[in-house]
């Protein structure tokens, strides 16, 4: 699957990425919006947006399962 690009991707914050992937799995949001939600919830960074769909989801509590690896 991703064997050909192994090592080509650098993740700065694994917890934000894991959270974003969990949100993406539970919603119909764009992945970039899920990353913003991840930064808001994991790093407690405020998100400012005019996107009404994203604004609605920013207040949602998501159940995110951490994985090792």
Backbone bond lengths (Angstrom), bond angles and torsions (degrees), N, CA, C in turn:
res aa  C-N    CA-C-N  psi(-1)  N-CA   C-N-CA  omega(-1)  CA-C   N-CA-C  phi
1 X - - - 1.439 - - 1.527 110.81 -
2 X 1.336 118.06 -71.94 1.455 121.52 -179.68 1.527 111.50 -106.51
3 X 1.305 118.22 17.27 1.458 121.60 -175.13 1.525 112.57 -60.75
4 X 1.312 117.24 -36.91 1.459 121.09 -176.48 1.513 114.13 -70.61
5 X 1.336 118.01 -20.69 1.461 119.81 -177.78 1.525 112.57 -110.73
6 X 1.300 117.15 9.50 1.473 120.59 179.52 1.528 109.08 -56.43
7 X 1.310 115.55 129.81 1.457 120.71 -178.07 1.521 113.36 89.90
8 X 1.320 117.58 -14.23 1.466 121.25 -179.27 1.525 111.93 -87.26
9 X 1.326 117.18 -11.97 1.461 121.62 -178.71 1.522 108.76 -111.21
10 X 1.326 115.44 130.52 1.459 121.14 177.11 1.520 108.28 -114.55
11 X 1.316 116.48 130.13 1.461 121.72 179.52 1.520 107.95 -109.55
12 X 1.332 116.43 118.69 1.460 120.48 -179.22 1.519 112.29 -76.99
13 X 1.326 116.96 -35.43 1.454 119.79 -178.71 1.522 109.12 -138.73
14 X 1.312 116.32 99.89 1.463 122.40 -175.30 1.530 112.04 -62.30
15 X 1.327 117.58 -39.14 1.466 120.43 -178.70 1.530 111.45 -65.53
16 X 1.334 117.23 -39.51 1.469 120.80 177.32 1.527 109.32 -63.89
17 X 1.328 117.08 -43.78 1.465 120.85 179.50 1.518 111.08 -63.17
18 X 1.329 117.48 -44.77 1.469 120.38 178.78 1.526 110.36 -61.19
19 X 1.329 116.87 -42.97 1.459 120.31 179.28 1.526 109.83 -63.30
20 X 1.327 116.26 -45.25 1.471 120.74 -179.56 1.526 111.16 -60.63
21 X 1.321 117.32 -41.93 1.467 120.47 178.43 1.525 111.06 -64.15
22 X 1.321 117.11 -37.78 1.461 120.62 176.60 1.515 112.37 -64.68
23 X 1.336 116.41 -42.62 1.469 120.66 177.69 1.525 109.71 -64.85
24 X 1.321 116.46 -43.26 1.468 121.34 179.92 1.525 110.91 -59.61
25 X 1.321 116.06 -38.05 1.462 121.51 179.05 1.530 112.12 -67.27
26 X 1.337 117.59 -27.39 1.463 121.84 -174.82 1.528 114.03 -100.11
27 X 1.326 117.56 -6.93 1.468 120.17 -175.00 1.515 110.78 -131.71
28 X 1.322 114.61 179.57 1.465 120.30 172.89 1.528 110.36 -111.42
29 X 1.340 116.54 26.86 1.455 121.83 178.55 1.525 110.88 -77.79
30 X 1.334 115.86 157.35 1.459 120.83 171.41 1.524 108.26 -66.58
31 X 1.343 116.36 151.44 1.457 119.52 -176.89 1.530 111.80 -62.17
32 X 1.318 117.64 -35.91 1.470 120.52 178.69 1.531 110.36 -60.91
33 X 1.325 117.52 -39.88 1.468 120.96 176.71 1.529 110.41 -64.05
34 X 1.324 116.90 -37.02 1.469 120.92 178.53 1.525 110.80 -66.07
35 X 1.327 116.92 -35.88 1.460 120.13 176.11 1.527 109.97 -64.71
36 X 1.330 117.58 -41.34 1.468 120.46 177.16 1.523 110.91 -60.54
37 X 1.324 117.07 -42.30 1.467 121.24 177.50 1.529 109.61 -63.22
38 X 1.326 116.30 -38.91 1.460 120.41 177.05 1.518 112.11 -60.65
39 X 1.320 116.79 -46.37 1.470 119.57 178.37 1.523 111.19 -63.78
40 X 1.324 116.94 -37.05 1.463 119.34 179.21 1.528 111.02 -64.67
41 X 1.325 116.95 -43.54 1.461 120.84 -174.11 1.525 113.76 -84.97
42 X 1.305 118.33 -35.19 1.457 120.74 -177.27 1.530 111.28 -87.34
43 X 1.318 116.52 -45.43 1.465 121.42 -176.15 1.534 113.01 -98.85
44 X 1.337 115.94 -3.12 1.467 122.23 -178.60 1.527 112.08 56.36
45 X 1.332 115.35 39.48 1.459 121.20 177.63 1.528 108.38 -94.03
46 X 1.324 118.25 133.82 1.460 119.75 179.70 1.530 111.13 -70.10
47 X 1.316 115.74 143.87 1.459 121.89 177.77 1.521 107.99 -115.60
48 X 1.318 116.29 125.09 1.459 122.19 177.15 1.520 107.79 -111.24
49 X 1.320 116.84 127.91 1.454 120.54 -177.62 1.524 110.72 -155.82
50 X 1.321 116.27 154.98 1.459 122.22 171.94 1.533 110.49 -99.54
51 X 1.315 117.47 -2.09 1.462 123.63 -178.84 1.529 109.06 -72.72
52 X 1.321 116.86 109.12 1.467 121.18 -175.56 1.526 112.37 -64.48
53 X 1.321 116.74 -37.81 1.465 119.98 179.78 1.538 109.79 -65.19
54 X 1.329 116.54 -41.85 1.461 120.28 178.32 1.523 110.63 -68.55
55 X 1.317 117.96 -41.53 1.470 121.27 178.48 1.524 111.01 -55.56
56 X 1.325 116.10 -43.49 1.465 121.08 179.78 1.534 110.91 -61.99
57 X 1.327 117.13 -40.79 1.464 121.29 -177.11 1.527 112.94 -77.53
58 X 1.333 117.99 -21.60 1.464 120.53 -179.56 1.522 111.59 -61.24
59 X 1.326 117.12 -27.74 1.461 121.25 -179.38 1.525 112.91 -91.87
60 X 1.323 117.32 2.04 1.459 122.02 -177.57 1.529 110.31 -86.25
61 X 1.310 116.45 138.16 1.460 121.46 173.90 1.527 108.07 -91.81
62 X 1.305 117.18 123.18 1.457 122.12 -178.99 1.518 109.88 -105.50
63 X 1.302 116.25 143.38 1.469 121.42 174.79 1.527 106.42 -92.59
64 X 1.322 114.64 110.63 1.459 120.70 -176.07 1.528 108.59 -115.84
65 X 1.304 115.23 130.03 1.459 121.45 179.21 1.518 108.76 -101.23
66 X 1.328 117.14 127.02 1.447 121.33 178.62 1.521 109.68 -81.01
67 X 1.323 114.16 145.55 1.457 118.69 176.04 1.514 109.14 -125.94
68 X 1.285 116.08 150.24 1.472 121.11 177.76 1.520 108.45 -92.23
69 X 1.305 115.22 149.05 1.460 117.93 174.93 1.439 115.52 133.68
